[in-house]
Amino acid sequence: MRLTDYLIKKKVQSLVSGAANRKHAFCTLEEASHILVLYQANDRELVEPCLDILRKKNKKVQACVYVPDNPVAEMDASAVWVHAKKDLNIWQVPSDDLLERFKAIKADILIDLTHSDCYPMQYLMLQHPCGFKVGGKHADIDLYDLSISVTEREDIQHLFEHILFYLQAIRSK
């Protein structure tokens, strides 16, 4: 583990301990109109069909995409792009400007499809004011209101199918 990973991971763990006190608002897929999806740029081909499924259900889908060191062509101008070299400081912490733009995104449900070692996106996700957050449960930290257990072998589409199933099955009242 790099020292920078260690430092951002500590910040994420600190935010996790405070996240239990935030306001939770369970939301079914039917009730949600705005959905924010976090993913990594190198997973775009796997994630785009998932976003299309949500759009076909008449959901307004906003994406936040993490771009590691390698530059990627930004295809969706409406997405928030998090560039590792440009938007993160030396300790991998997102800039205040990026954090404010991210927190301003309206979302009834936040779906995190990033990998378990993408700490800058976990940092952002934990600070978003969305009341209902969903993602894969990796290792020993539980970051979400609805966590789907995954193994390292399971892919994003499999995780998304489970998330979609549970969001359609949830009854909030």
RAKAVEN-V442997 format. One record per residue. RES is the residue in one letter. SS is DSSP state (2 for helix, 1 for strand, 0 for the rest). Layout:
# RAKAVEN-V442997
res:RES ss:SS
res:RES ss:SS
This chain:
# RAKAVEN-V442997
res:M ss:0
res:R ss:0
res:L ss:2
res:T ss:2
res:D ss:2
res:Y ss:2
res:L ss:2
res:I ss:2
res:K ss:2
res:K ss:2
res:K ss:2
res:V ss:2
res:Q ss:2
res:S ss:2
res:L ss:2
res:V ss:2
res:S ss:2
res:G ss:2
res:A ss:2
res:A ss:0
res:N ss:0
res:R ss:0
res:K ss:0
res:H ss:0
res:A ss:0
res:F ss:0
res:C ss:0
res:T ss:0
res:L ss:0
res:E ss:0
res:E ss:0
res:A ss:0
res:S ss:0
res:H ss:1
res:I ss:1
res:L ss:1
res:V ss:1
res:L ss:1
res:Y ss:1
res:Q ss:1
res:A ss:2
res:N ss:2
res:D ss:2
res:R ss:2
res:E ss:2
res:L ss:2
res:V ss:2
res:E ss:2
res:P ss:2
res:C ss:2
res:L ss:2
res:D ss:2
res:I ss:2
res:L ss:2
res:R ss:2
res:K ss:2
res:K ss:0
res:N ss:0
res:K ss:0
res:K ss:1
res:V ss:1
res:Q ss:1
res:A ss:1
res:C ss:1
res:V ss:1
res:Y ss:1
res:V ss:1
res:P ss:0
res:D ss:0
res:N ss:0
res:P ss:0
res:V ss:0
res:A ss:0
res:E ss:0
res:M ss:0
res:D ss:0
res:A ss:0
res:S ss:0
res:A ss:0
res:V ss:1
res:W ss:1
res:V ss:1
res:H ss:1
res:A ss:2
res:K ss:2
res:K ss:2
res:D ss:2
res:L ss:1
res:N ss:0
res:I ss:0
res:W ss:0
res:Q ss:0
res:V ss:0
res:P ss:1
res:S ss:0
res:D ss:2
res:D ss:2
res:L ss:2
res:L ss:2
res:E ss:2
res:R ss:2
res:F ss:2
res:K ss:2
res:A ss:0
res:I ss:0
res:K ss:0
res:A ss:0
res:D ss:0
res:I ss:1
res:L ss:1
res:I ss:1
res:D ss:1
res:L ss:0
res:T ss:0
res:H ss:0
res:S ss:0
res:D ss:0
res:C ss:0
res:Y ss:2
res:P ss:2
res:M ss:2
res:Q ss:2
res:Y ss:2
res:L ss:2
res:M ss:2
res:L ss:2
res:Q ss:2
res:H ss:0
res:P ss:0
res:C ss:0
res:G ss:0
res:F ss:0
res:K ss:1
res:V ss:1
res:G ss:1
res:G ss:1
res:K ss:1
res:H ss:0
res:A ss:0
res:D ss:0
res:I ss:0
res:D ss:0
res:L ss:0
res:Y ss:0
res:D ss:0
res:L ss:1
res:S ss:1
res:I ss:1
res:S ss:1
res:V ss:0
res:T ss:0
res:E ss:0
res:R ss:0
res:E ss:0
res:D ss:0
res:I ss:2
res:Q ss:2
res:H ss:2
res:L ss:2
res:F ss:2
res:E ss:2
res:H ss:2
res:I ss:2
res:L ss:2
res:F ss:2
res:Y ss:2
res:L ss:2
res:Q ss:2
res:A ss:2
res:I ss:0
res:R ss:0
res:S ss:0
res:K ss:0
